[in-house]
Amino acid sequence: PFLIFGCTSIPHEWVISELLGYDDSLDPKKPGGRPSKFELARGGSIFFQNIDDLPLEAQAILLNVLDLGIMQRLGSDRPIEIDVRVIASTSANIEKLIAQGNFRADLYYRLSAFEINLPPLRERLEDVPVLVDRILERISRQLERPIVLESGVMELLVSYRWPGNVRELEAVLSRAAVQSGPSGLIGLLLLPANIQAIESSPLNANQQCLLN
């Protein structure tokens, strides 16, 4: 199993119960209680998305689980052995949060045993064609018709700096695909004006030469 725990999307007052689950003594209407995310992911992985938004109390719980390999549901005194891989992501400056007292240093060091740094899309424009192919493949399945780029559009997408990263790329392609109609052909005019403007920019020729 692969579970995603969205630290930003869950209200802080619910994070603990969402993470640990609870014993049936807390809710007689649910025989057996509610399993924790660690139980549901047994033998697999939990992905903590935006872990910098995890409350300090929940950070302490996660650290204990990682250190001891056991957890307890809320309302229970029965230890449960845990066998999961924990993956965490953040776009925040964790060192700064630690200095401000908003993130536990011991949890950071526990999680950062293996670290992957993913640069923003503007620093890896060579990845744009691969991402575009994957996104268009997914959109084609959703719309149940082929979606393709008109000649010259890919070069324009590679020249753009993508301040919104991959989410912006997905949004641009999704909107253009819907507007492409039965033909499924995404042309220049279906792109946002700020991307279209690159074509007439004097910097565009230099950018293309560098990328080629």
C-alpha positions in Angstrom: 0.0 0.0 0.0 0.9 3.6 -0.6 -0.9 6.2 1.6 -0.8 9.9 1.2 -1.1 12.0 4.4 -1.8 15.5 3.4 -0.6 17.6 6.4 -1.9 20.8 5.0 -5.4 19.5 4.1 -6.3 18.0 7.5 -7.4 20.4 10.2 -4.9 20.5 13.0 -7.4 19.3 15.6 -8.0 16.1 13.6 -4.4 15.3 12.7 -3.8 13.0 15.7 -6.9 10.9 15.3 -6.4 10.7 11.6 -2.8 9.5 12.2 -3.3 7.2 15.1 -6.9 6.0 14.6 -8.8 5.1 17.8 -10.0 2.2 19.9 -13.6 1.0 19.8 -13.9 2.2 23.4 -14.0 5.8 22.0 -16.7 5.0 19.5 -19.0 2.0 20.3 -20.7 2.5 17.0 -17.5 1.3 15.2 -16.7 -2.3 16.3 -12.9 -2.7 16.2 -12.4 1.1 16.2 -10.6 2.9 13.4 -7.2 1.7 12.2 -4.2 4.1 12.2 -2.6 5.2 9.0 0.4 3.1 10.1 -1.7 0.0 10.2 -3.3 0.7 6.8 0.1 1.1 5.3 1.7 -2.0 6.9 4.3 -3.4 4.5 4.1 -0.3 2.3 4.7 3.4 2.5 3.2 6.6 4.0 3.9 9.8 2.1 3.6 12.9 4.4 2.9 15.7 2.0 4.1 19.1 3.2 5.4 17.8 6.5 6.3 21.2 7.6 2.6 21.8 8.3 2.4 18.8 10.7 1.6 20.1 14.3 4.4 19.7 16.9 2.4 17.2 18.9 2.0 15.0 15.8 5.7 15.4 15.0 6.5 14.0 18.4 4.2 11.0 17.8 5.7 10.4 14.4 9.2 10.5 15.8 8.3 8.0 18.5 6.8 5.6 16.0 9.9 5.8 13.8 12.2 5.3 16.8 10.3 2.5 18.6 8.6 0.8 15.7 5.3 0.7 17.7 2.2 2.9 18.1 -1.0 2.9 20.1 -4.4 3.9 18.9 -6.2 6.7 20.8 -8.0 5.2 23.8 -6.0 2.0 23.7 -3.0 0.7 25.8 -2.2 -2.1 23.3 1.0 -1.5 21.4 0.9 -2.3 17.7 4.1 -3.1 15.8 4.7 -0.9 12.7 6.3 -1.9 9.4 6.2 1.1 7.1 8.4 3.2 4.9 8.0 7.0 5.7 8.5 9.5 2.9 8.1 13.2 3.6 8.1 16.3 1.3 8.4 20.0 1.9 9.0 23.2 0.0 9.8 25.1 3.2 13.1 26.0 4.8 13.2 23.4 7.5 16.3 24.8 9.1 14.6 28.1 9.5 11.5 26.4 11.0 13.7 24.6 13.5 15.3 27.8 14.6 11.8 29.4 15.1 10.7 26.4 17.2 8.1 25.3 14.6 9.7 22.0 13.6 11.5 19.3 15.7 15.2 19.1 14.9 15.3 15.4 16.0 12.5 14.5 13.6 14.2 16.3 10.8 17.4 14.4 11.3 15.5 11.1 11.6 13.7 11.8 8.3 16.7 13.1 6.4 18.7 9.9 6.4 18.1 9.9 2.6 17.3 13.2 1.0 16.2 14.0 -2.6 16.4 17.6 -3.7 14.0 18.4 -6.5 14.9 21.7 -8.2 12.1 23.9 -9.5 11.0 23.3 -13.1 12.7 26.4 -14.3 16.1 24.8 -13.4 15.4 21.6 -15.3 13.6 22.7 -18.4 15.0 19.6 -20.2 12.4 17.7 -18.2 9.5 19.6 -19.7 9.0 17.3 -22.8 8.9 14.2 -20.7 6.4 15.8 -18.3 4.3 17.1 -21.2 4.1 13.6 -22.7 3.0 12.0 -19.4 0.4 14.7 -18.7 -1.0 14.5 -22.2 -1.2 10.7 -21.9 -3.3 11.1 -18.7 -5.5 13.8 -20.1 -6.1 11.7 -23.3 -7.4 8.8 -21.1 -9.6 11.2 -19.2 -11.1 12.8 -22.2 -11.2 9.5 -24.2 -9.6 11.1 -27.3 -6.0 11.7 -28.4 -4.5 15.1 -27.4 -1.4 16.2 -29.2 0.7 19.4 -29.6 0.9 21.4 -32.8 4.3 21.9 -34.3 6.4 24.5 -32.4 4.3 24.4 -29.2 6.7 22.1 -27.4 9.6 24.5 -28.1 7.6 27.3 -26.6 6.7 25.3 -23.5 10.4 24.5 -23.0 11.3 28.3 -23.3 8.8 29.3 -20.6 10.2 29.6 -17.0 7.2 28.0 -15.2 7.0 30.0 -11.9 4.1 27.7 -10.8 6.2 24.6 -11.5 4.6 21.3 -12.6 1.2 22.3 -11.3 1.2 25.3 -13.7 2.2 23.0 -16.6 -0.6 20.6 -15.8 -3.1 23.5 -15.6 -2.0 25.0 -18.9 -2.2 21.6 -20.7 -5.5 20.6 -19.1 -7.2 23.9 -20.1 -5.8 23.8 -23.6 -6.9 20.2 -24.0 -10.5 21.0 -23.1 -10.5 23.9 -25.5 -9.0 21.9 -28.3 -12.4 20.3 -29.2 -12.8 17.1 -31.3 -9.5 17.7 -33.1 -7.5 17.3 -29.8 -4.8 19.6 -31.3 -3.2 22.1 -28.9 -2.0 25.1 -30.9 -0.3 28.3 -29.9 -3.6 30.2 -29.6 -4.8 27.8 -26.8 -1.9 28.7 -24.6 -2.0 31.6 -22.0 -1.0 35.0 -23.3 2.1 35.2 -21.2 3.4 32.0 -22.8 2.4 33.1 -26.3 4.4 36.3 -25.8 7.6 34.3 -25.6 7.4 33.6 -29.3 8.0 37.3 -30.1 10.6 37.8 -27.4 14.2 38.5 -28.6 15.4 36.2 -25.8 13.6 33.3 -27.2 16.0 32.5 -30.0 19.0 32.4 -27.5 17.0 30.2 -25.1 16.3 27.7 -27.9 19.9 27.6 -29.0 21.0 26.9 -25.5 18.4 24.1 -25.0 19.3 22.5 -28.4 
